[in-house]
Amino acid sequence: MKYCCHCHSEIHKKAWVCPYCKKSQRNKIAINLIAFFIILYLIFWNALFNVSNYSENSNSISYSSSSSTKRSAPVIKTPVEVDLETMFTDLDSNALNAKDSYKGKYIKLVGKVSIIDSNGAYFSISNPTNQWNFNTLQVFTSSKNKSMLKKISKDQLVSVTGTIIDVGEIIGYQMQLDSVKAIE
Ligand SMILES: [Zn+2]
């Protein structure tokens, strides 16, 4: 026999609940201690889970970045073939519209080489079909395609592929070169 810890009635030794006041006979300190260890246990496992989760995440990040470079590598941009005569006519009629339709576009066109920069930084293309059209396409090179300039010469017809980076009524068209090839 023992006494209820709430109403102090005499109750059975193994009774968990007092039959008189219906209150639990479990020791509050013991319950708190058990709760404390459960929480500690949960924190520990949570921390462990987070660590393993983190390493999984870092693995997946490196995996996805490597797979994305694998995915982007075989992508070959297809240039839009445009006519330089049309481009220059568009620029003459409305520079704003020309800027809207050509800026940022990856294009391929045929033109006549008019200027080759001695530093190899750029070359200019003029209209091969109309010598009185003074608009120009200025083509900027990068270190990777600078050597291509050595294979072209003034007044030569070339096929140029690149991205239009700017358009203006005075500057004409500016392109970042991707490739240039002399036309036989
Ligand atoms: Zn009781």
Residues whose N, C-alpha, C, O or C-beta is under 5 A from the ligand:
A	BS01	ZN	C4 H6 C7 H8 S9 C18 Y20 C21
